[in-house]
Amino acid sequence: MRNILGTLILALGTVISFADPMQCPHTLSYAGGGYLKSGTTFFYRSGNYLKSGNTLYYPSGGYLKSGETYYYPAGAYLKSGSTVYYPSGQHLKSGDVYYYPSGLTFKSGSTFYYPGGQYARNGKILYRPDGSETPFPVYLQAEIGSYGKLSAIVREESENISIQFYSQLIQTPEVNFTADWDGDNFTTLVFQINTGVAEESVLLTYSNNQFSCALAQY
């Protein structure tokens, strides 16, 4: 797992944290007016909620995270329970089964498939897309819209499967959002909020089911 906060610290320079993780201080305003933070509630410059209680929002006002459920910007499920979705609403991962955006199976049990449905691995035999056997590892990939990718390196008796989400869930001049995904869950969420003051941002971090706040000065 990448240490996102550590990466941001290196990128931003000085990060000032507080004894109370949510103090940071009690009230913060954007340059030019409007709350950025009041108590434990955070706002976008528009006045829409960014965080209220344990719920996170997109700039549009739609849910990003409510309870343990995550959403794409357009409102479709990203993750609900143990099921991960494509932006179209199609299953990406349900239980131990992975899917392509088309709905065809990517992996079921120990068997892997190409996007067209041909075997990539069946038993311990690896196949090329044309159906011929290959001694080489097989690489499979599916795009998660513009938000990430599902990929796998498949060998005769082992495989490495990865679900990677990019930072495009929120990327505006005002707020940059970065998420760490461990293959099953989001482990760390970081919002870098531009206060409107030159060389100053507020970092709102969600990790280990807790929120923390820090001031970053470049």
C-alpha positions in Angstrom: 0.0 0.0 0.0 1.3 3.4 -1.0 1.7 5.9 1.8 -0.4 8.7 0.3 -0.1 11.1 3.2 3.6 10.7 3.2 3.7 11.3 -0.6 1.6 14.5 -0.1 3.9 15.7 2.7 6.9 15.4 0.4 5.0 17.2 -2.4 3.5 19.9 -0.3 6.3 20.7 2.2 5.4 21.4 5.8 2.3 19.7 7.2 1.1 21.0 10.6 -1.0 18.4 12.5 -2.9 19.0 15.8 -3.3 17.1 19.1 -7.0 16.7 18.4 -7.2 15.0 15.0 -10.2 17.1 14.0 -9.3 20.4 15.7 -7.4 22.0 12.8 -8.8 24.6 14.0 -12.6 24.6 14.9 -13.5 27.0 12.1 -11.8 27.6 8.7 -12.9 29.9 5.9 -12.1 30.1 2.2 -10.3 33.2 1.1 -13.1 35.6 0.0 -15.6 34.1 2.4 -17.6 30.9 3.0 -16.9 28.1 5.5 -14.3 25.4 4.6 -14.7 23.8 8.1 -17.1 24.3 10.9 -16.6 21.9 13.8 -16.2 18.5 12.2 -18.1 19.5 9.0 -16.3 20.4 5.8 -17.6 22.3 2.8 -16.8 22.9 -0.8 -16.4 26.5 -1.9 -19.9 26.3 -3.3 -21.3 25.7 0.2 -22.1 22.1 -0.5 -21.0 19.5 2.0 -17.7 17.8 1.6 -18.0 15.9 4.9 -20.9 15.8 7.3 -20.7 13.2 10.1 -19.2 10.1 8.5 -20.6 10.9 5.1 -18.5 12.2 2.2 -19.9 14.1 -0.8 -18.9 15.0 -4.3 -18.8 18.7 -5.3 -22.2 18.2 -7.0 -23.8 17.2 -3.7 -24.0 13.5 -4.5 -22.7 10.8 -2.1 -19.0 9.7 -2.4 -19.2 7.5 0.8 -22.2 6.8 2.9 -21.7 4.2 5.6 -19.5 1.5 4.0 -20.9 2.2 0.5 -19.0 4.1 -2.1 -20.3 5.8 -5.2 -19.1 7.1 -8.6 -19.6 10.8 -9.4 -22.7 10.1 -11.4 -24.3 8.3 -8.5 -23.8 4.6 -9.4 -22.4 2.2 -6.8 -18.7 1.8 -6.8 -18.6 -0.6 -3.8 -21.5 -2.0 -1.8 -20.9 -4.7 0.7 -18.3 -7.0 -0.9 -19.4 -6.2 -4.4 -17.4 -3.8 -6.6 -19.0 -2.2 -9.7 -18.0 -0.6 -12.9 -19.4 2.9 -13.5 -22.1 1.4 -15.8 -23.5 -0.6 -12.9 -22.1 -3.9 -14.1 -20.4 -6.1 -11.5 -16.6 -5.9 -11.5 -16.1 -8.2 -8.5 -18.8 -10.3 -6.7 -17.4 -12.7 -4.1 -14.4 -14.3 -5.8 -15.6 -13.8 -9.3 -14.3 -10.9 -11.5 -16.0 -9.6 -14.6 -15.2 -7.5 -17.7 -17.3 -4.4 -18.3 -19.2 -6.4 -20.9 -20.5 -8.7 -18.2 -18.3 -11.6 -19.4 -16.3 -13.4 -16.7 -12.7 -12.3 -16.1 -11.9 -14.9 -13.4 -14.0 -17.6 -11.8 -12.3 -20.1 -9.5 -8.9 -20.7 -10.9 -10.0 -20.1 -14.5 -9.2 -16.9 -16.4 -10.8 -15.6 -19.6 -10.0 -13.1 -22.3 -12.4 -10.3 -23.0 -14.0 -12.3 -25.8 -14.7 -15.3 -23.6 -11.7 -17.5 -24.7 -9.7 -19.3 -22.0 -6.6 -17.5 -20.7 -6.0 -20.2 -18.2 -7.9 -23.5 -17.7 -6.4 -25.8 -15.1 -2.7 -25.3 -15.4 -2.7 -24.5 -19.1 -2.2 -21.0 -20.4 -3.6 -19.9 -23.7 -3.2 -17.1 -26.2 -6.3 -15.3 -27.5 -6.2 -17.5 -30.6 -6.6 -20.6 -28.5 -3.0 -21.9 -28.8 -1.1 -22.9 -25.7 1.6 -20.7 -24.4 4.4 -21.2 -21.7 4.5 -17.5 -21.0 2.5 -15.6 -18.3 -0.7 -14.0 -19.6 -1.6 -10.4 -18.9 -5.3 -9.4 -18.7 -6.7 -5.9 -18.3 -10.1 -4.1 -18.1 -10.6 -0.4 -17.8 -12.9 0.9 -15.0 -14.2 3.7 -17.1 -11.8 6.6 -16.7 -11.4 5.8 -13.0 -9.0 2.9 -12.9 -8.3 -0.6 -14.1 -8.6 -4.3 -13.3 -5.5 -6.3 -14.2 -4.0 -9.7 -13.7 -0.8 -11.5 -14.4 -1.6 -15.1 -14.8 0.9 -18.0 -14.5 0.4 -21.8 -14.6 -0.1 -22.1 -10.8 -0.4 -18.5 -9.5 -1.8 -15.1 -10.4 -1.6 -11.5 -9.3 -4.9 -9.6 -9.5 -5.1 -5.9 -9.0 -7.9 -3.3 -8.8 -6.5 0.2 -9.1 -8.4 3.4 -8.7 -7.0 6.7 -10.0 -7.6 10.1 -8.4 -10.1 11.3 -11.0 -13.1 10.7 -8.7 -12.5 14.4 -7.7 -9.9 16.5 -9.4 -10.7 20.2 -9.5 -8.7 23.4 -9.0 -10.3 23.5 -5.5 -10.0 19.9 -4.3 -7.8 16.9 -5.3 -8.9 13.5 -4.0 -6.6 10.5 -3.7 -7.6 7.0 -2.7 -5.6 4.0 -1.6 -7.2 0.6 -2.5 -5.9 -2.7 -1.0 -7.7 -5.0 -3.4 -10.8 -5.3 -1.3 -11.4 -1.9 0.3 -10.4 1.7 0.4 -7.9 2.1 3.2 -6.9 5.8 3.0 -8.8 8.7 1.5 -7.1 12.1 1.3 -8.7 15.4 0.3 -6.3 18.2 -0.5 -8.4 21.4 -0.2 -7.2 24.6 -1.6 -8.0 27.4 0.9 -7.6 30.1 -1.7 -4.6 31.5 0.2 -1.3 31.1 -1.8 0.7 28.0 -0.8 -1.8 26.7 1.7 -4.0 23.7 1.7 -6.0 21.7 4.2 -5.7 17.9 4.2 -8.7 15.9 5.3 -7.7 12.2 5.7 -9.9 9.2 6.3 -8.1 6.1 7.5 -8.8 3.3 9.9 -12.4 4.5 10.2 -11.2 7.9 11.5 -10.9 11.4 10.1 -8.0 13.7 10.7 -7.2 17.2 9.6 -3.9 18.9 8.9 -2.7 22.2 7.4 -0.2 22.0 4.6 2.0 24.9 3.7 4.3 24.7 0.6 
